[in-house]
Amino acid sequence: MLKRLDLERSLFPEDYKSMQSGDKQVFYVEHENNTAITRGVAILISDIGTSMVSQQGLAPLAAELNKIGWATVLLSAPELPIEMDTAAKEQGEETSETEAVEPASSNEEPPATSPATTEGASTDSTADTIHNKTLVSKLTDAEFDKQQEAFVSLLKVGVNKAGEYPGFYLVIAQGSSAAWITKVFSEFKSNIPDAFVAVSPFWPDREYNQKLPKIMAKTPMPVLDIYSQSDNSWALQTVKQRELAAIKSLKLLYRQRPLIGANQHTQKSRYLSKEIHGWLSHMGW
């Protein structure tokens, strides 16, 4: 209901569509390519909690892809309530109270800085220290599996839309959506696309996040792995490990690229579209 209200506030009724997937109605925004020849269809799924039409999501990228021959379908990630367990909450409260009462010792080392402020993608042990222990484990196995099934259901819409267009089937996902979709594809729980673009993938859970590099290395399709120095610390933690896992597993057609340039969403999307186009052209698309 919230997604529909969000679309109603942002778009005219004729600008978005819906499709039934299982027992849920999935809303999407579809745009044809602006060129004479269609390269294929790109399914774009923004990060969890980000509107499909938001400038912080993948809507600006969709507009850039339309210009170079891609039809696009924008989908919103499924949202499920994820609560910290009671013990973690209690530990967080105790930590906050202790920090408020006890002054920091002058002999203590300064807190680790965010990887986003360091030169290059920081992936050493200091990246772990920036996470409060109350956030080490947020996802229960049941929550994780339920969220994954929701993504499997969502991807059925993408597969149906891909069948309506000639050419290639490309999936692009952002943030935690990219992490879950990586796992879905690695386990063959959805139709495998011709290529997959993961933009700043992460899980907001240390245990699961550490597994992401090996999971990505097991995916059967070509993968373009995008990261940026403005990513959150979860995403930056695994940048180097994702590349090393792909190398060790001899994964073919894997490329990792930094997203550089200005912070404006339009400029970043234009740069990202060029990275995607160059990568696909290299593969002969």
For each residue, the residues with C-beta under 8 A, 3 or more apart:
1: 4 5
2: 5 6
3: 6 7 27 51 52 76
4: 1 7 8 27
5: 1 2 8 9
6: 2 3 9 10 51 53
7: 3 4 10 11 16 27 29 52 53
8: 4 5 11 13
9: 5 6
10: 6 7 51 53
11: 7 8 15 16 29 53
12: 15
13: 8 16
14:
15: 11 12 29
16: 7 11 13 27 28 29
17: 27 28 29 30
18: 25 26 27 28
19: 25 26 28 157 160 161
20: 24 25 26
21: 24 25 26 153 154 156 157
22: 153 156
23:
24: 20 21 153
25: 18 19 20 21
26: 18 19 20 21 75 154 157
27: 3 4 7 16 17 18 52 76
28: 16 17 18 19 52 73 74 75 157 161
29: 7 11 15 16 17 52 53 59 62 73 74
30: 17 71 72 73 74 161
31: 62 63 66 71 72
32: 66 71
33: 38 39 65 66 68 69 70 71
34: 66 67 69
35: 38 67 68 69
36:
37: 69
38: 33 35 41 69 70 71 165 166 167
39: 33 68 69 70 167 168 285
40: 70 71 162 165 166 167 168 169 170 194
41: 38 70 71 72 73 161 162 164 165 167 168 169 170
42: 62 65 70 71 72 73 170 171 172
43: 72 73 75 155 158 161 162 169 170 171 172 193
44: 52 58 61 62 72 73 74 75 172 173
45: 58 75 76 77 154 158 171 172 173 174 177 178 181
46: 50 51 52 54 56 57 58 59 74 75 76 77 174 175 177
47: 50 57 77 174 175 176 177 178
48: 77 78 79 175 176 177
49: 77 79
50: 46 47 54 56 57 76 77 174 175
51: 3 6 10 46 54 57 76
52: 3 7 27 28 29 44 46 57 58 59 74 75 76
53: 6 7 10 11 29 57 59 74
54: 46 50 51 57 59
55: 59 60 265
56: 46 50 265
57: 46 47 50 51 52 53 54 74 174
58: 44 45 46 52 61 62 74 172 174 199 269
59: 29 46 52 53 54 55 62 63 74
60: 55 63 64 265 266 268 269
61: 44 58 64 65 172 269 272 273
62: 29 31 42 44 58 59 65 66 72 74
63: 31 59 60 66 67 269
64: 60 61 67 68 269 270 272 273
65: 33 42 61 62 68 69 70 72 273 276
66: 31 32 33 34 62 63 70 71 72
67: 34 35 63 64 273
68: 33 35 39 64 65 273 277
69: 33 34 35 37 38 39 65
70: 33 38 39 40 41 42 65 66 170
71: 30 31 32 33 38 40 41 42 66 165
72: 30 31 41 42 43 44 62 65 66
73: 28 29 30 41 42 43 44 157 158 161
74: 28 29 30 44 46 52 53 57 58 59 62
75: 26 28 43 44 45 46 52 154 157 158
76: 3 27 45 46 50 51 52
77: 45 46 47 48 49 50 151 154 176 177
78: 48 147 150 151 153 154
79: 48 49
80: 143 146 147 150
81:
82: 138 139 143 147 204
83:
84: 88 89 92 134 135 138
85: 88 89 137 140
86: 89 90
87: 90 91
88: 84 85 91 92 134 135 136 137 138
89: 84 85 86 92 93 134
90: 86 87 93 94
91: 87 88 94 95 133 134
92: 84 88 89 95 96 132 134
93: 89 90 96 97
94: 90 91 97 98
95: 91 92 98 99 132 133 134
96: 92 93 99 100
97: 93 94 100 101
98: 94 95 101 102
99: 95 96 102
100: 96 97
101: 97 98
102: 98 99
103:
104: 108
105: 108
106:
107:
108: 104 105
109:
110:
111: 129 130
112: 126 127 129 130
113: 117 118 130
114: 117 118 130 233
115: 118 121 122 123 127 130 233 236 237
116: 229 230 231 232 233 236
117: 113 114
118: 113 114 115 122
119:
120:
121: 115 227 229 236 239 240 258
122: 115 118 126 127 236
123: 115 127 236 237 238 239 240 241
124: 127
125: 128 129
126: 112 122 129 130
127: 112 115 122 123 124 130 233 236 237
128: 125 131 206 237
129: 111 112 125 126
130: 111 112 113 114 115 126 127 233
131: 128 135 136 206 233
132: 92 95 135
133: 91 95 136
134: 84 88 89 91 92 95
135: 84 88 131 132 138 204 206
136: 88 131 133 205 206 207
137: 85 88 205 206 207
138: 82 84 88 135 204 205
139: 82 143 144 147 203 204 205 208
140: 85 143 144
141: 144 145
142: 145 146
143: 80 82 139 140 146 147
144: 139 140 141 147 148 205 208
145: 141 142 148 149
146: 80 142 143 149 150
147: 78 80 82 139 143 144 150 151 180
148: 144 145 151 152 180 183 184 189
149: 145 146 152 153
150: 78 80 146 147 153 154
151: 77 78 147 148 154 155 177 180 181 184
152: 148 149 155 156 184 189 190
153: 21 22 24 78 149 150 156
154: 21 26 45 75 77 78 150 151 157 158
155: 43 151 152 158 159 171 181 184 190 191
156: 21 22 152 153 159 160 190
157: 19 21 26 28 73 75 154 160 161
158: 43 45 73 75 154 155 161 162 171
159: 155 156 162 163 169 190 191
160: 19 156 157 163 164
161: 19 28 30 41 43 73 157 158 164 165
162: 40 41 43 158 159 165 169 191 193
163: 159 160
164: 41 160 161
165: 38 40 41 71 161 162
166: 38 40
167: 38 39 40 41
168: 39 40 41 194 195 280 285
169: 40 41 43 159 162 191 193 194
170: 40 41 42 43 70 193 194 195 196 197 280
171: 42 43 45 155 158 181 193 195 196 197
172: 42 43 44 45 58 61 196 197 199 276
173: 44 45 177 178 181 182 196 197 198 199 201
174: 45 46 47 50 57 58 177 178 199 200
175: 46 47 48 50 178 179 199 200 201 202 235
176: 47 48 77 179 180 201 202 203 204
177: 45 46 47 48 77 151 173 174 180 181
178: 45 47 173 174 175 181 182 198 199 200 201 202
179: 175 176 182 183 198 201 202 203 208 209 212
180: 147 148 151 176 177 183 184 203
181: 45 151 155 171 173 177 178 184 185 196 198
182: 173 178 179 185 186 196 198 201 212 215 216 219
183: 148 179 180 186 187 215
184: 148 151 152 155 180 181 187 189 190
185: 181 182 188 189 190 192 193 196 219 220 221
186: 182 183 215 216 218 219 220
187: 183 184
188: 185 192 220
189: 148 152 184 185
190: 152 155 156 159 184 185
191: 155 159 162 169
192: 185 188 220 221
193: 43 162 169 170 171 185 196 221
194: 40 168 169 170 221 222
195: 168 170 171 221 222 223 224 253 280 283 285
196: 170 171 172 173 181 182 185 193 219 221 222 223 224
197: 170 171 172 173 223 224 226 276
198: 173 178 179 181 182 201 216 223 224 225 226
199: 58 172 173 174 175 178 226 259 272
200: 174 175 178 226 227 228 231 232 235
201: 173 175 176 178 179 182 198 212 216 225 235 238 242
202: 175 176 178 179 209 212 231 232 234 235 237 238
203: 139 176 179 180 208 209 212 234
204: 82 135 138 139 176 209 234
205: 136 137 138 139 144 208 209
206: 128 131 135 136 137 209 210
207: 136 137 210 211
208: 139 144 179 203 205 211 212
209: 179 202 203 204 205 206 212 234 237 238
210: 206 207 213 238 241
211: 207 208 214 215
212: 179 182 201 202 203 208 209 215 216 238 242
213: 210 216 217 238 241 242 244 245 246
214: 211 217 218 245 249
215: 182 183 186 211 212 218 219
216: 182 186 198 201 212 213 219 223 225 242 245 246
217: 213 214 242 245 246 248 249 251 254
218: 186 214 215 249
219: 182 185 186 196 215 216 223 251
220: 185 186 188 192
221: 185 192 193 194 195 196
222: 194 195 196 252 253 254 283
223: 195 196 197 198 216 219 246 251 253 254 255
224: 195 196 197 198 255 256 257 275 276 279
225: 198 201 216 242 243 246 254 255 256 257
226: 197 198 199 200 256 257 258 259 272 275
227: 121 200 231 235 236 239 256 257 258 259
228: 200 231 258 259 260 268
229: 116 121 236 258
230: 116 263
231: 116 200 202 227 228 235 236
232: 116 200 202 235 236
233: 114 115 116 127 130 131 236 237
234: 202 203 204 209 237
235: 175 200 201 202 227 231 232 238 239
236: 115 116 121 122 123 127 227 229 231 232 233 239
237: 115 123 127 128 202 209 233 234 241
238: 123 201 202 209 210 212 213 235 241 242
239: 121 123 227 235 236 242 243 256
240: 121 123 243 244
241: 123 210 213 237 238 244 245
242: 201 212 213 216 217 225 238 239 245 246 256
243: 225 239 240 246 247 256
244: 213 240 241 247 248
245: 213 214 216 217 241 242 248 249 251
246: 213 216 217 223 225 242 243 249 251 254 256
247: 243 244 250 251
248: 217 244 245
249: 214 217 218 245 246
250: 247
251: 217 219 223 245 246 247 254
252: 222
253: 195 222 223 283
254: 217 222 223 225 246 251
255: 223 224 225 279
256: 224 225 226 227 239 242 243 246
257: 224 225 226 227 275 279
258: 121 226 227 228 229
259: 199 226 227 228 268 271 272 275
260: 228 271
261: 267 268 271
262: 267 268
263: 230 268
264: 267 268
265: 55 56 60 268 269
266: 60 269 270
267: 261 262 264 270 271
268: 60 228 259 261 262 263 264 265 271 272
269: 58 60 61 63 64 265 266 272 273
270: 64 266 267 273 274
271: 259 260 261 267 268 274 275
272: 61 64 199 226 259 268 269 275 276
273: 61 64 65 67 68 269 270 276 277
274: 270 271 277 278
275: 224 226 257 259 271 272 278 279
276: 65 172 197 224 272 273 279 280
277: 68 273 274 280 281
278: 274 275 281 282
279: 224 255 257 275 276 282 283
280: 168 170 195 276 277 283 285
281: 277 278 284 285
282: 278 279
283: 195 222 253 279 280
284: 281
285: 39 168 195 280 281
